């Protein structure tokens, strides 16, 4: 007997997404991912000055705002053939590194941790035992029995009021939760600490980017933040970076390992076969050879055979999407032509506004796990050391990386690696300035025609912008974002998208509180909001479930 499951809505993500799954024997046997929002910025850009594209595209989202800005700038620079100065490369890397630090901390604590942490159960915790646990797990400067007693009281105030605020509509008490009360209280305390920290971390963007969201300091040819390259501004950036990185080392990563130790079975749930990373954070003008996050593609989980990822092999399929036509196109030849009639949700036909990106015809997961796997398999010593150390602490094999647990852990491990590297980038910038090298932008002229591709790898995964210029105006513009790679529907050959395939085999103990589905969906850090419905085919009963 099978059941179809719908959770409406899934929050703690950005945008509008519907996930529908069919459960049989307590496990997901089929799944459909449907983007419920149409994005038409590509159409708006046609006929505009190419320099408008970065300002428009970065407003696709207020969460990963900098990333579209950077990819679009790179696409225009590729089309006109300009090489940016060394200082511009470093500042762009620092801004990107700050995005990773801020974004990943927010995702783990505020968007994903509550899938593993039962906040209400923390009320059963002994503050003294929690303090002892915290001392054993991390080097968090906050602690002690009185501290955790205060946090417990704050949670109790929420619960007693009947208004749980950010903890509303959770599946509290679900048997899928495994942490003891003291671990739940420790994690809840760190949730609150992370809220305070992220407000500080976001200031790193303001120092070299003018503001956040929607930075202003990037320009075709480099960056405009010359006036910010003073000792005081650099010192301010370093101060915030250090506080953030200390939290990553002393709280975030230890929490990851501590929580994962109670959920090790999730090291075999929620995996995919193929992984793609464009890579990012260039260490010199030579790309992709110098990328700190290497470029590559892994097929069929074959870590011994990493291939160089080639943007020419990307196509977007629309046979199952609400767009005119059925063919697959490379982004340079891509079209954004929505169906003129009202879209009808039909899992046997078209069921999503998202297209279905494919690499050489294959669906590929993108994001932190893809990047860490590519770096690890490519022999990068930094990533091999932190990955092997983590697997050893958890007593898990390398195969556990291909999972929901591996995806969640990879996000924290790459935050650690990128954060450590940022100090060296700052020192490189300081060294250039001491030598009198203050150049941050290169002059250029707009060609009559051209086309370019801007690739980067952002918090949620591989991002690519493609532009074609004709008569100094935008003739065509397409961008393939991480959420389309991960959350796209089936293609014309019926191959599932990564989230759809990752959900297959996911256990669901109680259809009325499908917490397990949230764990896998949230582990991708979707940038669209989701809805999933539960239908009993025998009684035809539909369960409406609200979650955070």
C-alpha positions as CSV (number, residue, x, y, z in Angstrom):
1,X,0.0,0.0,0.0
2,X,1.5,3.4,-1.0
3,X,0.8,6.9,0.2
4,X,1.5,10.2,-1.4
5,X,2.9,12.8,0.9
6,X,2.4,16.6,0.8
7,X,3.8,19.1,3.4
8,X,2.4,22.5,2.9
9,X,4.3,24.7,3.2
10,X,8.0,23.8,3.7
11,X,9.6,27.0,5.0
12,X,13.1,27.8,6.1
13,X,13.9,28.2,2.4
14,X,13.7,31.0,-0.2
15,X,11.0,31.0,-2.9
16,X,8.2,28.6,-3.9
17,X,8.8,24.8,-4.3
18,X,6.5,21.8,-4.2
19,X,7.8,18.4,-3.3
20,X,5.5,15.5,-3.8
21,X,6.5,12.0,-2.8
22,X,5.0,8.5,-2.8
23,X,5.7,6.3,0.2
24,X,5.5,2.5,0.3
25,X,6.7,0.3,3.0
26,X,7.8,3.3,5.1
27,X,10.2,4.6,2.4
28,X,9.9,7.1,-0.4
29,X,9.7,5.2,-3.7
30,X,8.9,8.1,-6.1
31,X,9.3,11.9,-5.9
32,X,8.5,15.1,-7.9
33,X,10.1,18.5,-7.5
34,X,8.2,21.4,-8.8
35,X,9.3,25.1,-8.9
36,X,6.1,27.1,-8.4
37,X,7.5,30.6,-9.4
38,X,8.3,31.9,-12.8
39,X,11.5,33.9,-13.2
40,X,11.6,36.2,-16.3
41,X,14.7,38.3,-15.8
42,X,16.2,36.9,-18.9
43,X,13.4,38.4,-20.9
44,X,13.7,41.8,-19.2
45,X,17.4,42.0,-20.0
46,X,17.0,41.7,-23.8
47,X,17.9,44.9,-25.6
48,X,19.6,46.5,-22.5
49,X,23.1,47.7,-22.0
50,X,25.3,44.7,-20.9
51,X,26.4,46.6,-17.9
52,X,22.7,46.5,-16.6
53,X,22.8,42.7,-16.4
54,X,24.7,42.4,-13.1
55,X,22.4,44.9,-11.3
56,X,19.3,43.1,-12.5
57,X,20.4,39.5,-12.0
58,X,21.8,40.0,-8.4
59,X,18.2,41.0,-7.5
60,X,17.1,37.5,-8.3
61,X,17.6,36.8,-4.6
62,X,18.3,38.7,-1.4
63,X,20.0,35.7,0.2
64,X,22.9,34.9,-2.1
65,X,22.9,38.4,-3.6
66,X,26.6,38.8,-4.3
67,X,26.8,35.6,-6.3
68,X,24.7,36.5,-9.3
69,X,26.4,39.9,-9.3
70,X,29.8,38.2,-9.6
71,X,28.8,35.7,-12.2
72,X,27.1,38.3,-14.4
73,X,30.1,40.6,-14.2
74,X,32.3,37.7,-15.2
75,X,30.1,36.9,-18.2
76,X,30.3,40.5,-19.5
77,X,34.1,40.5,-18.9
78,X,34.4,37.3,-20.9
79,X,32.4,38.7,-23.7
80,X,34.5,41.9,-24.0
81,X,37.8,40.3,-23.2
82,X,39.0,42.2,-20.2
83,X,41.4,40.9,-17.6
84,X,40.9,42.3,-14.1
85,X,43.8,43.5,-11.9
86,X,45.2,41.3,-9.1
87,X,43.7,43.5,-6.3
88,X,40.3,43.2,-7.9
89,X,40.6,39.4,-7.9
90,X,41.6,39.3,-4.2
91,X,38.8,41.7,-3.1
92,X,36.2,39.7,-5.1
93,X,37.5,36.5,-3.4
94,X,37.2,38.1,0.1
95,X,33.7,39.2,-0.6
96,X,32.9,35.7,-1.9
97,X,34.6,34.1,1.2
98,X,32.5,36.3,3.4
99,X,29.4,35.1,1.6
100,X,30.3,31.5,2.4
101,X,31.0,32.2,6.0
102,X,27.7,34.0,6.6
103,X,25.5,31.8,4.4
104,X,26.7,28.4,5.6
105,X,26.4,29.4,9.3
106,X,22.8,30.7,8.7
107,X,21.9,27.6,6.8
108,X,23.1,25.1,9.4
109,X,21.7,26.7,12.5
110,X,18.6,28.6,11.3
111,X,17.4,26.6,8.2
112,X,18.5,23.0,8.8
113,X,19.5,22.2,12.4
114,X,15.9,22.0,13.5
115,X,15.5,18.9,11.4
116,X,17.8,17.2,13.8
117,X,17.3,19.3,17.0
118,X,14.1,19.0,19.1
119,X,13.9,22.5,20.7
120,X,11.0,21.7,23.0
121,X,12.7,18.6,24.3
122,X,15.5,20.9,25.5
123,X,13.2,21.8,28.4
124,X,14.0,18.4,29.9
125,X,17.7,19.2,30.0
126,X,19.8,19.6,33.1
127,X,21.8,22.9,32.7
128,X,24.7,21.5,34.6
129,X,24.9,18.4,32.4
130,X,24.5,20.6,29.4
131,X,27.4,22.7,30.5
132,X,29.6,19.6,30.9
133,X,28.6,18.4,27.5
134,X,29.3,21.7,25.8
135,X,32.8,21.8,27.5
136,X,33.5,18.4,26.1
137,X,32.2,19.1,22.6
138,X,33.4,22.7,21.8
139,X,35.6,25.6,22.8
140,X,32.6,28.0,22.8
141,X,33.4,31.0,25.1
142,X,29.8,31.0,26.2
143,X,28.9,28.3,28.7
144,X,28.4,27.2,32.2
145,X,25.3,26.0,34.1
146,X,23.9,29.5,34.6
147,X,24.2,30.3,30.9
148,X,22.3,27.2,29.8
149,X,19.8,27.7,32.6
150,X,19.0,31.2,31.1
151,X,18.7,29.7,27.6
152,X,16.4,27.1,28.9
153,X,14.2,29.7,30.5
154,X,14.0,31.7,27.3
155,X,12.8,28.6,25.5
156,X,10.3,27.9,28.2
157,X,8.9,31.4,27.9
158,X,8.3,30.7,24.2
159,X,6.6,27.4,24.9
160,X,4.5,28.7,27.8
161,X,3.3,31.6,25.7
162,X,2.0,29.3,23.0
163,X,3.9,31.5,20.5
164,X,7.1,29.7,19.6
165,X,8.2,32.4,17.1
166,X,11.0,30.9,15.0
167,X,10.3,27.5,16.4
168,X,6.7,27.4,15.4
169,X,5.1,24.5,13.6
170,X,7.9,22.0,14.2
171,X,7.5,18.3,14.5
172,X,8.5,18.5,18.1
173,X,8.4,15.1,19.9
174,X,8.8,13.2,16.6
175,X,10.4,9.8,17.1
176,X,12.8,10.7,14.3
177,X,14.6,13.0,16.8
178,X,17.5,11.3,18.5
179,X,19.5,13.9,20.5
180,X,19.3,13.7,24.3
181,X,17.8,16.8,26.0
182,X,21.2,18.2,26.9
183,X,22.4,18.1,23.3
184,X,19.1,19.8,22.2
185,X,19.6,22.6,24.8
186,X,23.3,23.1,23.7
187,X,22.3,23.3,20.0
188,X,19.4,25.7,20.8
189,X,21.9,28.0,22.6
190,X,24.2,27.9,19.7
191,X,21.2,28.7,17.4
192,X,20.8,32.0,19.4
193,X,24.6,32.7,19.3
194,X,24.6,32.2,15.5
195,X,21.8,34.8,15.2
196,X,24.0,37.4,16.8
197,X,27.1,36.4,14.8
198,X,25.4,36.5,11.4
199,X,24.4,40.1,12.0
200,X,28.2,40.9,12.4
201,X,29.4,38.7,9.7
202,X,27.3,40.4,7.0
203,X,29.2,43.6,7.7
204,X,32.2,42.1,5.8
205,X,30.2,42.7,2.6
206,X,29.6,46.3,3.6
207,X,33.3,47.0,4.1
208,X,34.4,46.2,0.5
209,X,31.0,46.0,-1.1
210,X,29.2,49.2,0.2
211,X,26.2,47.3,1.5
212,X,24.3,44.1,1.8
213,X,22.1,42.9,0.2
214,X,22.9,43.9,-3.3
215,X,26.5,45.0,-3.2
216,X,27.6,48.0,-5.3
217,X,31.4,47.8,-5.6
218,X,31.8,45.4,-8.5
219,X,32.3,46.9,-12.0
220,X,33.1,45.4,-15.4
221,X,36.9,45.4,-15.3
222,X,37.4,45.1,-11.5
223,X,36.1,46.7,-8.4
224,X,35.5,50.3,-7.3
225,X,36.5,50.0,-3.6
226,X,39.8,51.9,-3.8
227,X,38.9,54.3,-0.9
228,X,38.2,51.3,1.3
229,X,41.7,49.9,1.1
230,X,42.9,51.7,4.2
231,X,44.6,50.0,7.2
232,X,41.5,50.7,9.3
233,X,39.1,49.2,6.9
234,X,41.3,46.1,6.3
235,X,41.7,45.7,10.1
236,X,37.9,46.0,10.5
237,X,37.4,43.2,7.9
238,X,40.0,41.0,9.6
239,X,38.5,41.5,13.1
240,X,35.0,40.3,11.9
241,X,36.6,37.5,9.8
242,X,38.5,36.2,12.9
243,X,35.4,36.3,15.2
244,X,33.4,34.4,12.5
245,X,36.1,31.9,11.9
246,X,36.6,31.2,15.6
247,X,32.9,30.4,15.7
248,X,33.2,28.1,12.8
249,X,36.2,26.2,14.4
250,X,35.0,26.2,18.0
251,X,31.2,25.8,17.6
252,X,29.9,25.1,14.1
253,X,32.2,22.2,13.1
254,X,32.1,20.6,16.6
255,X,28.3,20.8,16.6
256,X,28.2,19.2,13.2
257,X,30.3,16.2,14.4
258,X,28.4,15.9,17.7
259,X,25.0,15.9,16.1
260,X,26.1,13.6,13.2
261,X,27.2,11.0,15.8
262,X,23.6,10.5,16.7
263,X,22.4,10.2,13.1
264,X,25.1,8.1,11.4
265,X,22.5,6.0,9.6
266,X,21.9,9.1,7.5
267,X,25.3,8.5,6.0
268,X,23.5,6.0,3.7
269,X,20.4,8.1,2.9
270,X,19.8,10.9,0.4
271,X,22.7,10.4,-2.0
272,X,23.2,11.0,-5.7
273,X,25.4,9.5,-8.4
274,X,26.7,12.6,-10.3
275,X,28.3,15.8,-9.0
276,X,29.4,19.0,-10.8
277,X,31.5,21.9,-9.6
278,X,32.6,24.9,-11.7
279,X,35.0,25.8,-8.9
280,X,35.9,29.3,-7.7
281,X,38.2,31.6,-5.7
282,X,41.0,32.0,-8.3
283,X,44.5,32.4,-6.8
284,X,45.9,33.9,-10.0
285,X,44.9,35.0,-13.4
286,X,45.3,31.4,-14.6
287,X,41.9,29.7,-14.6
288,X,40.7,27.0,-13.9
289,X,44.2,25.8,-12.8
290,X,44.5,28.2,-9.9
291,X,41.0,27.8,-8.4
292,X,41.0,27.2,-4.6
293,X,37.8,25.3,-5.1
294,X,38.7,23.1,-8.1
295,X,36.6,22.5,-11.1
296,X,35.4,19.0,-11.9
297,X,32.7,16.5,-12.5
298,X,32.2,13.1,-10.9
299,X,30.0,10.5,-12.5
300,X,28.6,7.4,-10.9
301,X,30.3,8.2,-7.5
302,X,33.7,7.4,-9.1
303,X,36.1,9.3,-6.9
304,X,39.1,7.9,-8.8
305,X,38.0,9.4,-12.1
306,X,37.4,13.1,-11.7
307,X,37.0,14.9,-15.1
308,X,37.4,18.6,-15.9
309,X,33.9,20.1,-16.1
310,X,33.2,21.7,-19.5
311,X,30.5,24.4,-19.8
312,X,30.0,23.4,-23.4
313,X,28.3,20.2,-22.2
314,X,25.5,21.9,-20.3
315,X,22.0,21.8,-21.7
316,X,18.6,22.7,-20.3
317,X,15.7,20.4,-20.9
318,X,12.1,21.7,-20.9
319,X,10.0,18.7,-21.8
320,X,8.6,18.4,-18.3
321,X,8.5,22.2,-17.6
322,X,6.0,24.9,-18.3
323,X,7.8,26.3,-21.4
324,X,7.1,26.2,-25.1
325,X,8.7,23.3,-26.9
326,X,10.3,20.1,-25.9
327,X,14.0,20.3,-27.0
328,X,17.2,20.7,-25.0
329,X,19.4,23.8,-25.6
330,X,22.8,25.0,-24.5
331,X,22.4,28.3,-22.5
332,X,24.0,30.3,-25.4
333,X,21.0,29.2,-27.5
334,X,18.5,29.1,-24.6
335,X,15.0,30.5,-24.7
336,X,12.7,31.6,-21.9
337,X,9.2,31.2,-23.5
338,X,6.6,30.4,-20.9
339,X,3.5,28.6,-21.9
340,X,0.7,31.0,-22.6
341,X,-2.0,28.9,-21.1
342,X,-2.4,28.4,-17.3
343,X,0.2,25.8,-16.2
344,X,-1.4,22.5,-15.2
345,X,0.4,20.4,-12.6
346,X,0.7,16.9,-14.0
347,X,3.5,14.6,-12.9
348,X,3.1,12.5,-16.0
349,X,3.6,15.6,-18.2
350,X,4.7,19.1,-17.2
351,X,4.9,20.0,-13.6
352,X,7.5,22.8,-12.9
353,X,8.7,26.3,-13.8
354,X,12.2,25.1,-13.3
355,X,14.1,23.7,-16.3
356,X,16.1,20.5,-16.1
357,X,19.8,21.2,-16.5
358,X,22.0,18.3,-17.6
359,X,25.7,17.8,-18.0
360,X,26.4,15.7,-21.1
361,X,22.8,14.4,-20.7
362,X,23.2,13.5,-17.0
363,X,21.6,15.2,-13.9
364,X,24.2,16.4,-11.5
365,X,24.1,17.5,-7.9
366,X,25.8,20.8,-7.2
367,X,26.7,22.5,-4.0
368,X,29.1,22.0,-1.0
369,X,29.1,18.2,-1.3
370,X,30.0,18.4,-5.0
371,X,32.8,20.9,-4.3
372,X,34.2,18.9,-1.4
373,X,34.0,15.7,-3.3
374,X,35.8,17.2,-6.4
375,X,38.5,18.7,-4.2
376,X,38.9,15.5,-2.1
377,X,39.1,13.3,-5.2
378,X,41.4,15.7,-7.0
379,X,44.0,15.2,-4.2
380,X,43.7,18.6,-2.5
381,X,45.6,18.1,0.8
382,X,43.5,20.7,2.7
383,X,40.2,19.0,1.9
384,X,41.6,15.4,2.2
385,X,42.8,16.2,5.7
386,X,39.6,17.7,7.0
387,X,37.4,15.1,5.3
388,X,39.4,12.1,6.5
389,X,39.6,13.5,10.0
390,X,35.9,14.0,10.2
391,X,35.2,10.5,8.8
392,X,37.6,9.1,11.4
393,X,35.9,10.9,14.3
394,X,32.5,9.5,13.2
395,X,33.9,6.1,12.3
396,X,32.3,6.3,8.9
397,X,33.6,5.1,5.5
398,X,34.2,7.5,2.6
399,X,31.0,6.1,1.0
400,X,29.0,8.0,3.7
401,X,29.9,11.2,1.9
402,X,27.2,10.4,-0.7
403,X,24.3,11.2,1.6
404,X,22.2,13.7,3.4
405,X,24.7,13.5,6.3
406,X,27.6,14.0,3.9
407,X,26.0,17.0,2.3
408,X,25.4,18.7,5.6
409,X,28.9,18.0,6.9
410,X,30.5,19.2,3.6
411,X,28.9,22.6,4.0
412,X,30.6,23.1,7.4
413,X,34.0,21.6,6.3
414,X,34.3,23.9,3.3
415,X,33.4,26.9,5.5
416,X,36.3,26.0,7.7
417,X,38.7,25.6,4.7
418,X,37.6,28.8,2.9
419,X,37.7,30.8,6.2
420,X,41.3,29.7,6.9
421,X,42.4,30.7,3.4
422,X,40.9,34.2,3.7
423,X,43.6,35.4,6.1
424,X,46.2,34.7,3.4
425,X,44.2,36.6,0.8
426,X,44.1,39.7,3.1
427,X,47.8,39.5,3.6
428,X,48.3,39.3,-0.2
429,X,46.3,42.4,-0.6
430,X,48.2,44.2,2.1
431,X,51.5,43.2,0.4
432,X,50.4,44.6,-2.9
433,X,49.4,47.9,-1.3
434,X,52.7,48.2,0.5
435,X,54.5,47.8,-2.8
436,X,52.4,50.7,-4.2
437,X,50.1,48.5,-6.3
438,X,46.7,50.1,-5.7
439,X,45.1,49.3,-9.1
440,X,41.6,47.7,-8.8
441,X,40.0,48.3,-12.2
442,X,41.0,47.9,-15.8
443,X,39.8,50.1,-18.6
444,X,37.9,48.6,-21.6
445,X,35.6,49.5,-24.5
446,X,32.3,47.8,-25.4
447,X,32.6,45.7,-28.6
448,X,29.8,45.8,-31.1
449,X,29.2,42.1,-30.6
450,X,30.4,39.2,-28.6
451,X,29.4,36.5,-26.1
452,X,30.7,35.3,-22.8
453,X,30.2,32.9,-19.9
454,X,30.6,33.7,-16.2
455,X,31.1,30.7,-14.0
456,X,31.3,30.6,-10.2
457,X,30.5,28.2,-7.4
458,X,28.4,29.7,-4.7
459,X,27.0,28.6,-1.4
460,X,24.3,26.5,-3.0
461,X,26.3,25.2,-6.0
462,X,27.4,25.7,-9.5
463,X,26.2,28.9,-11.1
464,X,26.6,30.0,-14.7
465,X,25.6,33.2,-16.6
466,X,25.7,33.3,-20.4
467,X,25.4,36.5,-22.4
468,X,25.3,37.3,-26.2
469,X,25.9,41.0,-27.2
470,X,24.8,42.4,-30.6
471,X,25.0,46.1,-31.6
472,X,26.3,46.8,-28.0
473,X,23.0,45.5,-26.5
474,X,22.0,42.2,-24.9
475,X,20.6,39.9,-27.6
476,X,20.2,36.9,-25.3
477,X,20.9,36.2,-21.6
478,X,20.5,32.9,-19.7
479,X,21.6,31.7,-16.3
480,X,21.6,28.3,-14.8
481,X,21.4,28.5,-11.1
482,X,22.1,25.9,-8.3
483,X,18.4,25.4,-7.5
484,X,17.6,24.4,-11.1
485,X,20.5,21.9,-11.1
486,X,19.3,20.4,-7.8
487,X,15.6,20.9,-7.8
488,X,14.8,20.7,-11.5
489,X,12.2,18.1,-12.7
490,X,12.7,15.1,-14.9
491,X,14.1,15.6,-18.4
492,X,12.8,14.4,-21.7
493,X,14.4,11.0,-21.1
494,X,12.7,10.7,-17.7
495,X,15.8,11.1,-15.6
496,X,15.0,12.5,-12.2
497,X,16.5,15.7,-10.9
498,X,19.0,15.4,-7.9
499,X,16.5,16.2,-5.2
500,X,14.0,13.8,-6.7
501,X,16.5,11.0,-6.8
502,X,18.0,11.8,-3.4
503,X,14.5,11.4,-1.8
504,X,14.2,7.8,-3.1
505,X,14.6,5.4,-0.2
506,X,14.2,8.1,2.5
507,X,12.4,6.6,5.5
508,X,9.2,8.1,6.7
509,X,8.0,6.9,10.1
510,X,4.9,9.0,10.2
511,X,3.2,10.5,7.1
512,X,1.6,13.1,9.3
513,X,5.0,14.4,10.5
514,X,7.4,13.6,7.6
515,X,10.5,15.1,9.3
516,X,12.8,12.8,7.3
517,X,11.7,14.4,4.0
518,X,12.7,17.8,5.4
519,X,16.1,16.6,6.3
520,X,17.0,15.6,2.8
521,X,15.3,18.6,1.1
522,X,16.8,21.1,3.5
523,X,20.3,19.6,3.2
524,X,20.4,21.1,-0.4
525,X,19.7,24.5,1.1
526,X,16.9,25.2,-1.5
527,X,16.5,28.8,-2.6
528,X,12.8,28.3,-3.2
529,X,9.9,27.5,-0.9
530,X,8.4,24.0,-0.9
531,X,5.0,22.2,-0.5
532,X,4.5,18.5,-0.1
533,X,1.2,16.7,0.2
534,X,0.2,13.4,1.8
535,X,-2.6,11.4,0.3
536,X,-3.8,8.0,1.5
537,X,-4.9,6.2,-1.7
538,X,-7.2,3.9,0.2
539,X,-9.2,6.5,2.2
540,X,-8.3,9.4,-0.2
541,X,-7.6,11.4,2.9
542,X,-5.3,14.4,2.5
543,X,-3.1,15.5,5.4
544,X,-2.3,19.2,5.5
545,X,1.0,19.7,7.3
546,X,2.5,23.0,8.3
547,X,6.2,23.1,9.1
548,X,9.0,25.6,9.8
